[in-house]
Amino acid sequence: VLNVLTGVFCQNAIDSAAHDQDLVTQSVLAHKRMYVKQIQHIFKEIDVDSSGSITIQEFKDHLENEHMQAYFDSLGLDTSDVWTLFKLLDA
């Protein structure tokens, strides 16, 4: 009987861990979608001439905005080297 109870307990623990991993995966994907939407919104703001492309000058101008700098910092992107960041995003 003890072996059966141990087996049931272990199986429940395994099932619970798998369920937790699914929740973590769903959370990561939801955060990714949120970041993509935010970046799309920011890029639309940067594209002042609505050309569908962002020039280095448009990018530079918007990176002078401290809100924009803070947002990129929150993503772990260093805005001090504008050209490198622009090429990284353009790749």
C-alpha positions as CSV (number, residue, x, y, z in Angstrom):
1,V,0.0,0.0,0.0
2,L,2.8,2.4,0.8
3,N,4.4,1.8,-2.6
4,V,1.1,2.6,-4.3
5,L,0.7,5.8,-2.3
6,T,4.3,6.8,-3.1
7,G,3.7,6.1,-6.7
8,V,0.5,8.2,-6.7
9,F,2.3,11.1,-4.9
10,C,5.2,11.0,-7.4
11,Q,2.9,10.9,-10.4
12,N,0.9,13.9,-9.0
13,A,4.2,15.8,-8.5
14,I,5.3,15.0,-12.0
15,D,1.9,16.1,-13.4
16,S,2.0,19.3,-11.3
17,A,5.5,20.2,-12.5
18,A,4.5,19.7,-16.2
19,H,1.5,21.9,-15.6
20,D,3.7,24.6,-14.0
21,Q,6.0,24.5,-17.0
22,D,3.1,25.0,-19.3
23,L,2.1,28.0,-17.2
24,V,5.6,29.4,-17.4
25,T,5.7,28.9,-21.1
26,Q,2.3,30.6,-21.6
27,S,3.5,33.5,-19.5
28,V,6.7,34.0,-21.4
29,L,4.8,33.9,-24.7
30,A,2.3,36.5,-23.4
31,H,5.2,38.8,-22.3
32,K,6.8,38.4,-25.7
33,R,3.6,39.4,-27.5
34,M,3.3,42.4,-25.3
35,Y,6.9,43.5,-26.0
36,V,6.4,43.0,-29.8
37,K,3.2,45.2,-29.7
38,Q,5.0,47.9,-27.7
39,I,8.0,47.9,-30.0
40,Q,5.7,48.1,-33.1
41,H,3.9,51.1,-31.5
42,I,7.2,52.8,-30.8
43,F,8.5,52.2,-34.3
44,K,5.3,53.7,-35.7
45,E,5.9,56.8,-33.5
46,I,9.5,57.0,-34.8
47,D,8.5,56.7,-38.4
48,V,7.3,60.3,-38.5
49,D,6.9,60.4,-42.3
50,S,4.9,57.2,-42.3
51,S,7.1,55.6,-45.0
52,G,7.1,52.2,-43.3
53,S,10.8,52.5,-42.7
54,I,12.9,54.2,-40.0
55,T,15.9,56.3,-41.0
56,I,18.9,56.7,-38.8
57,Q,17.9,60.4,-38.4
58,E,14.4,59.5,-37.2
59,F,15.9,56.9,-34.8
60,K,18.5,59.4,-33.5
61,D,15.9,62.1,-33.0
62,H,13.6,59.8,-30.9
63,L,16.5,58.4,-28.9
64,E,17.0,61.9,-27.5
65,N,13.7,61.5,-25.7
66,E,14.4,60.3,-22.2
67,H,11.2,58.2,-22.2
68,M,12.5,56.4,-25.2
69,Q,15.9,55.9,-23.7
70,A,14.3,54.5,-20.5
71,Y,12.2,52.1,-22.5
72,F,15.3,50.8,-24.4
73,D,17.2,50.6,-21.1
74,S,14.4,48.5,-19.6
75,L,14.9,46.1,-22.5
76,G,18.6,45.9,-21.7
77,L,19.6,47.8,-24.8
78,D,22.3,50.5,-24.5
79,T,21.3,53.6,-26.4
80,S,24.6,55.4,-26.1
81,D,25.8,53.9,-29.4
82,V,22.9,54.8,-31.7
83,W,24.5,53.5,-34.9
84,T,25.3,50.1,-33.4
85,L,21.8,49.8,-31.9
86,F,20.2,50.9,-35.3
87,K,22.3,48.3,-37.2
88,L,21.4,45.6,-34.6
89,L,17.7,46.3,-35.0
90,D,18.0,46.6,-38.8
91,A,19.6,43.2,-39.1
